Amino acid sequence: MERQGKRGTSLEVLKLSGNPIYALTWACDLTVLALKELLSPHAETPAQFLELIHENHILGDLEVISLHPDKPTTLFAYRKDPPPLLEFLRNLIKGRFVRRFRHANAFMASRKAAARVVKYILAADSDGSVVNQKEAAWYDPFDDFDEYRNCTALHYAACFGETQICKALLDHPRFEQANSLADVAMPFSYSSVMDFVGSSCTALHCAVAWYRPEVCSLLLHHSCFSAVGEQNAGGQTVLHMAVLNGETDLVAELLQDGRIDAGARTLEGLTAVELALLIRVELSCYGGCRGKYDKILALLLERSPDADSVNVLSVALATFDKPLEQVALSCLRRRGKFLAGMHVGNGRLDASQFFRNELAQKEDRWRKKFVQKQKEFSRKQNVAAKRLRNRQSSDEEQLTRRPAHTRARDACAFGADDWQIYR
């Protein structure tokens, strides 16, 4: 006897024009929200912008669709108008501050859902009026009322690390504001040398200052973005901001790009090398920061003239900073080593600066050999002294054990022989 399974009920979803969207057979009741999630890829619309109608009634997300086995159910679906792009991004930013995601999977799922909504909004923008829109001013109530002025959607997405949204904006054929400048909020600088300047910044400035490495890589390699070497109102390039953040990998990626002038100066007159040197001297008492900025200085000095390495060397010698001195010497070239010797010797050639590393290594090897020889010599001395003591003690024991007349006879014989030799 065959066991009969539960018979399903046919459910058909149509557009308002009567064209079918999706048809399925279901064996249990469905919530409206679950049905919207099923329809979303077929309707090419995010679930939150779908509305379902049943018997001239708009169904809510928490309502349950009761399915009858003998009667097929027909629903009608239509799309809601998408929200303005900038308004959606602002609400997204607010929601991230209000909601705390306990798991990384939930956070990534929310990012993917936001990217789908942005793509849906951009799909309806045929003339580019939405994607190129700028916002006059916005105050962020969740971050000390920071001010944003003349921001595009790319600035917002770059500030908060929305890589997929940035890619959707850059790939839009009507997007023309990739290189635009805006006033954005900047993070707090932990160094007293310089603060981040948020006026007249590109989207790359935002991504570097807030350390969004994925967004930085996207902007550097996308053909739509070309303002890589742009300076903000404070004269800071993205290289200055990467140095101020202390991110070694980001500094290396920006230098490898090659479109940024490493010798550009801020309004205070600082290049990236000078900024890194000042922060390195300021944070010299912190081991982790010191090693990080040593690597940053090494990366910058490799692409800088020898005069910068000589200046770093002079600062290292003045502050008795051996690690910094090694960084400067390792980046000097042949002619630069000569200039370093002249600089350190106050006009006279000081050749000890040329081969400081080699001399230190030779001195270390010589010291090890000398200590090893001393140890070997003292060991041999101890062995010889021990043998001599053992021999003397054995001779004394033999003399004490022999009879007295034998010892006297040997002494006379020794004296006779001795007399016969020298007679």
Summary of the structure (lengths in Angstrom):
residues: 423
radius of gyration: 40.9
end to end distance: 140.6
largest distance: 150.7
contacts: 1185
relative contact order: 0.05
helix: 54%
strand: 11%
